[in-house]
Amino acid sequence: MISFELVPRDSVSLTEELELLRGNFGEVDLINIPDLPRFEMRSWEGCALARRYFSQVVPHIRARDIDPDRPLPMAGFMREHGIDQVLVVTGDVHPDVFFPQYNVR
């Protein structure tokens, strides 16, 4: 399996990268998209866009960005868009994050 990671800066640049990959690198099986809070597009939104080009997509979700005592807030969105895999990563505290971060250790 060949996986390619794309950074979801915005829908225009992500679409351009997806079209480039699909047109030139047919060997790619899976697109994985990290969740970088400094960009407007979240990983699951990027994966919804990527599913138009590739059948297998996986968003990265940072564990410390999710309240462990509440339901996964983006679960409904992912179900609606056929996203059935998620990669949960630990990750460091980012200084550019302006929303709560949870201690998940």
N, C-alpha and C positions, 0 to 999 in steps of 0.2 A: 504494500500500500504506500502511496506517495501522498503526503499531506503538505499543504502549503499554508503558511500563516500570512494573513493580510491584516494590516492595521486600518480600522474603520474611521478614518479622519472625517469623511463626509460621504454622502451617497454618490456624488459625481466621481470623485477619485476612486472610490471602491468599485463602482461600475466599470470604470476604465480598466482597472486592474483585473477584474473578473473576466472581462471580454478578452483582454490580452492573454490571460491564462488559458481560457477555453479555446481560443483560436490557435495558440502556439504550443501548448503543452498538454496534449490530450492524455498524457500519462497521469495527471493529477487526479487522485481519487477523492480527496477530502480537503475542505477548506476549514481552517481553524482561525478563529478571530478572538484576539485578546480584548479584555474590557479595560480600556484606558479612560478613566474619568475626566481627563483634561480635554477629550474630544466630545463633541455633541452626540455623536452616534454611539450607542452602546453595543456591546458584542452581540447580543441576541437580535438587535435590529439589523446589524450587519449580516448576521446569518440568514435572516429572513430574505434579505436582498440576494445573498449568495445562492440561496436555494433555487433561484431562477436560472442559474448557470450550472450548478453542481448538486447532485442528489444528496451527498453526504457533507454536512456542515456541523461544526461543534463550537459553541461559544465558550469562552473562558469566563468564569465568574469568580471574583475574589471573595474568599470566605469572610474576610474582615469587613466587607461592605454590606453583608447580609445579617440582619438580626436573627440569631439562632433560635429565638423564642417565637418567631412569627413565620407564617407561610412564605414560601419563595415568591416575591412580588411579581416576577416576570414569568411565572409558570404558565399562566393563561395565554400570554402572548406566544410563548414557545409552542404550546399545544396547537394554537390556531395556525401557526406557520410550519407545522410538521417538523419542528426541531425536537429530536428525541434523544439527543446526547448532550451532556454538559461536562466540561472539565472544570472542577473546582480547584483553585490554586490558593496558596496561603498568601505570599507576597508581603512586602514591606509597607509601612505607612508612607503614603505619598504626601509631600508638602502641598501639592496643588489640589488636594481634595477638600471640598467645601461641604461635605455631608458627613453624617456620623460614621465612625468606623468602630467595629466591635472586636473585643478581645476573644479570639476563638482558639486560643492555645490551651 
